[in-house]
Amino acid sequence: MKRILLASAAVLVLAGPAFAQSTTITTGSAPAAQTITIAPEQRTKIKTYITERKVQPVTVKEKVAVGATLPADVELQTVPSDWGPQLSSFRYVYTDNHVALVEPSSRRVVQIIE
């Protein structure tokens, strides 16, 4: 019985960090590359904002994926300040139940928050 409990505890300890991982965004290219980390709490805050504000999703004809460039007719929204100062230089699009963070100058998707 003790072996089972110890094995279960070991699995939980090792699996715990996997559930609380942060996401890192690297934008630009060397030497001007910028790295931004989105903590799990921040991801939750973003999802809550979208839900509570009832943000209407945008229809995008092309597939929205990291690295994709959004067409000029897709309106980019300003990132709210409570999402964190490190995200203030980005814009976002809510589409297909996902928030896509976008580099406004290139319109390139840098992160998808599900």
PyMOL commands that set and color helices and strands:
alter all, ss='L'
color gray80, all
select helices_A, chain A and resi 2-19+40-52+81-83+85-87
alter helices_A, ss='H'
color red, helices_A
select strands_A, chain A and resi 23-27+34-38+77-78+91-95+98-103+108-113
alter strands_A, ss='S'
color yellow, strands_A
deselect
rebuild
show_as cartoon
